[in-house]
């Protein structure tokens, strides 16, 4: 089993990057992160990051818990990274920066639980990821950020089920083209938030795969984040979008600590800014996440029978709650919606009905891709 090669990256173009990187993080302005962080900063929420390990970067170390190693070669507690991927993901979620300099995460007061399950080569095993998920559940994770795709082994499927049954919000990347041509596991699993990507103009990111499983999208192109040895990197891929959505989930869990996982997902999808054809589509899902709306909008709760609700007709558009985030643009290259859809949200009978249908597909190659 192999992983996706690391997306090419580079250090921010200053001696150490710390004085410039905040300005380079365009996704913070696009998502109105400063406004959202006046409402919630992720306090009290633990986000597990199973990945290549997480370095104690100066912009992140205060939020970095002691985690675990699932494979040999780490530092013993998840806090060593020989690749930079895991440090980047953790920073996008919960970097606290240093005042006005350094990188800032979406949820800068959330805690990161680092789990080392992928070596520096980026070649990982799905059952090691499964062990990471189980460890995260046992050790109090509220959100699980999986910037990886791979084979749905029995152990992986059971681990995902355990996480969802334990009320953990599971966020996973859809996958990167051209290496992958469809939404891969675990993003394709029921109950998991499948995340695609957009660029700085709010348009579908070419690197992001599409499909009926896409729930929401987030910035994925030219994303600056923390890296090894106190440095920074620029990254492109749905890994970035996944970490950003995981940060959004942390904000919601901090603001609404008693909200179950299904309602956290519902807030993200119901308040997403619609893109492409009206309603859910295979490029944007329900739309671009709107941090402010997800935290402040009056979102009717799911009805008690939402999991078994009859799907609305295929021609019924979804209802969006929030306006398009700042920096967004109109879309002119969307694909038509597939017949097998992930879900449609409609305003009806005083509430929302959420219906999910996953397509059946052949198993992806036996690998974990990052």
Secondary structure, 3 states (H helix, E strand, C coil): CCCCCCCCCCCCCCCCCCCCHHHHCHHHHHCCHHHHHCCCCCCCCEEEEEEECCCCCCCCHHHEEEEEECCCCCCCCCCCCCCCHHHHHHHHHHCCCECCECCCCCCCCCEEEEEECECCCCCECHHHHHHHHHHHHHCCCCEEEECCEECCCHHHHHHHHHHHHCCCEEEEECCECCCCCCCCECCCCCCCEEEEEECCCCCECCCECCCCCCCEEEECCCEEEECHHHCEEEECCHHHHHHHHHHHHHHHHHHCCCCCHHHHHHHHHHCCECCCCCCCECCCECCECCHHHHHHCCCCCECCCHHHCCCCCCCCCCCCCCCCCCCCCCCCCCCCCCCCCCEEEEEECCEEEEEECCCCCCCCCCCEEC
